[in-house]
Amino acid sequence: MSDRRILFMHAHPDDESINTGATMARYAAEGAHVTLVTCTLGEEGEIIPPEYAELASDQQDRLGEHRISELADACKALGVADHRLLGGAGRWRDSGMAGVASNERPGAFWQADPDEAAAQLEEIVREVRPQVIVTYDDNGYYGHPDHIQAHKISWRAFENSQGTDWQVDKFYAIAMPRSVLARSVAVLKASSPFRSPGSVDELPYGVPDDQVTTAIDCRPYLPQKLAALAAHRSQITVEGAYFALSNKVGQQAFGVEYYTRLAGPEGPRGADGRENDLFGGLT
């Protein structure tokens, strides 16, 4: 196993490609051991292509089963060979957006026992021994219950690892600087094939620039990220360097991905004053 090991914890199939796809592709190509842990099968996600409409059977959860195959295709595009489903396929179900009835459904990830879920993650951490964990912040990037839960579980596992022989050294949350988001909105209005957001304030994510500690330049791996996004064909439409979910609001596929370091040593900074390596500062 590589001497550089990193674990990405994501809530649903497609989150890994949207938020960290280029980073995962870069580190995998550089020889790091990249582990992806996905917490649910995205059973509550919306379907875009009509040919997949029949998968939306609440009784059989056929959509979740289908999204396992999409996720496998996305991982292949990113060069990620080590992918795990937390607790096994279907152990926890997609909770849906905040405030909907499915949040309270038995088996929903939002209802997961934190000790049980953290224990499942800790088994993986003990096996893989990652130096770095990457997930969401305590607001789940944009408030999704499963993203918030993924943060809580990841943080608990990180804390439990301290002082052990399987200690994780660094912990990151994905982030999007408001200035980058503002530039992206302008680009989308000028050239996106999809509907453009009216303003930054219309978007549910984005943080002040000074909260963003780390920028990973993965532009050579943008094609792999776009291929991974396209693999999630039931829920993402890709056109050139842009993509859209079921709301048909365009987003840029970024080749530079941003993070906030929540724990661990600071690494070397680039010309923009931000860290440029998630393994930075480790010996």
N, C-alpha and C positions, 0 to 999 in steps of 0.2 A: 504494500500500500504506500502511496505517496507520503512524503514527509509534510506536505501541505494538505490539510483536510478542512473542508468547509461544509456546513449543513444549512440548507434553506428550508424554512418551515412555512408552508403556504396552506391556505384554507380550502381552496377549491381548484379543480383543474382549470387552467388558463391563467390563474394569478401568477404562476411562476414565469410564464412567458411575457405577460404584460409588464410586470414590475421588475423582474430580475433576469430576463432571458439572455440578454447580451452579456451580463456579468457571469452567469453560469457557463455560457459558451466559451468565454475568454478563459476562465480558470480551468475548465475541462481541457481546452486545447493546449494550455500551458503545462498540463500534467498534474494538476491538483486533483485530489479525490473529492468530487462534488456529489453530495448526497441531497436528494430532494425528498422531503416528507410532506405528503398531502393529507389533510385532516378529514376531508369529506369527498364525496363523488360529485358534488355540484348538482344534486337532484332537483333543487329549486330554481336552477338557472333557466332562463328563457331560451327558446329555440328560434333560430332565424330561418334556415331553409325549410320550405314547405315539405320537402321529402323526408324530413326528420320529425314531422309533427306527431306521428304515431308513437314516438318514443315517450311522449309526455303522459305516460300512464301513471297516475298516482298510486295505483294498487301494486304495480309490479316494479316500479323504479327502473324501468328499462333505460331511461335517460342516463342514470348513474352508471349502469353497466356499459353503455356506449361510450361515455366519457372516459372510462378507463383506457379504452383503445385510443382515443384521441390524445390522451395524456402520454401514452407510450410513444405515439408518433412524434409528439412535441419533444419529448426527452431525446429521442433518436436524432432529431434535427439539431438539438443543442449539444449533442455529444455527451449526454449525461446517462451513465449506465446504471447508477445506483439510485433507484427510486423506491420509496416505501409508502404504503398507505397506513396511517397511524391506527394501530389496533387491528389492522387487517381491513380488507375491502368491506365497506358498509358498516363498520363498527359504529361510527357516528355519522349522522345525516346532516346535510346542508340545512342550516337554520333559516335561510331566507333573509331578506333585508330587515332592518331594525323595525320593531313594532308590529310585525305581521304574526298571524296565528301560529305559523310553523315554528316560531321561536320557542313555543311552549310544548312542541310535540315531543313525546318520549323518544329518546335516542338522538335528538338534535344535539349538535356539537355545543351549542350554547348552554345546554343542560348537562353537559359532561361533568362528571366528578373530577375536580382538578387533580386530586391525588392519583386517581386511576390513569387519567390522560398523561400526566407528567411522568408516571412510572413507565408508560408505554414509550414515551419519547426517550426517557433515560436509558432504556434498554438499547435503543439505537445508538445513543451517544456513547455508551460504554463500549459498544462494538466498534464504532467508527473512529472514536476519539477525535472529533473535530476540534481544531483550535478556535474556530469562529462559528457563531450561529447568526443567521440573518432571518428576520421576520418583520412584523409590523410594529408600530409604536402602540402605546396604550390606548389610543383612539382607533386602532385598527386601520390606519391610513385615511379612511373616510367614514368610520363609524359602523362598519358592518359587524354584527355580533360575532360571527365566526372568526373574523380577523382579530377582534379584541381578545377572544378566547385563545387564539393561536399565540398572541403575545403573552398572555398570562401563563399559559402552559410552558412556553419556551423559556420565559424568565424564571419560572419555578425550577425547571430543569437546570438552567444555568446556575442559579443560586445553589442548588443542591450539589452541583459538581465541584464547587469551590473547596479546595483543600483535600480533594481526593486524587487518586491516580488517573481519573478520567476527566480532570478539570478542563473546562472550556475557558479560553483566555479572553475572548472578545465577543461582544454582542452588539449587533447593528439592527436598526430599523430602516426600512425603505422610506424615502422622502422625496418630495418634489419642491424645489425652491420656487417661490412665487414669481421671481423674475424670469425664470425659465418658462414657467407656465404662461406668463404674460406674452413672451415672445412667441410661444407656440400658438396661442390664440390668434395672434396676428398672422402667422403663417397659415393656419387653418382657414382663416377667412379669405386669404389670397389664393390658395391653391388646393384645398382639400376637396376630394370628390364627394365627401359626406357633408351633412349639415354641420355648421360650425357653431360653437358656443358663442353666446352674445358677449360674454366678458369672463374674466377670471372669477368674478364673484358668483357666476352661475355654476362653477365647478365645486364638487364637494371635497376636494383635496388640495393640497398645497400648504406649505409652511413658510414662515419668514426665512429669508436667506441665511440669517445668522444661526439658525438651528441646524443647518446642513453642514456636517463636518467632513464629508467624504464624497468625492466624485470619481467614478471608475470609468475610464475611457475605453469603451469597447466597440468603437466605430467599425473596426474591421470585421466584427462579428454581427453586425446588423442584419446581413442576409440570413444568418442562422436564426436570429430572433424572429424575423418576418416569416420564415418557414415554420417555426414553432407556433406562431400566432395562427397561421393558416391551417395548421393541423387541428386546431380547435374549431373545426368547420361548422359544428352545430350551433356555436354561439358567437363567433367572430367573423366579420367580413374584412378581408384585406385588399386594399387597392394601392399598389405602389408602396410608398413608405408610410401609408396611413392605414388605420383600421377603425372599425366601429363595432360596438356591441348592439344589442337589440334596440336601443334608443336611437340608433342611427346618427349619434353625435360623433364626429370625427375626433380621432386622437393621433398624435404623431408617435411613431415607433422610434424612441430615442436610442442612439448609439452611445450616449453617455448616461449612466444611471447613478442616482444619488442616494446617499444614506446618512443617517445620524448615528454616530457611535454613542451607545448608551453605557458601555462598560469596556474596560480594557485599555491597554497602552495606546497612546497616539503614535501613528506612523509618520513617515516623512510626508511633507506637503509639496504639492505641485505649484505651478506658477499662479494658480487661482487662490492659493492659500488653504486649500483643502487637501486632506489625505488623498492619495492616489492608489492605495493598495489596501484591501481588507485585511491582509496579513501583516501590514506594516507595524513595526514596533515589536514584533515577535522574534525571538532568537531561535 
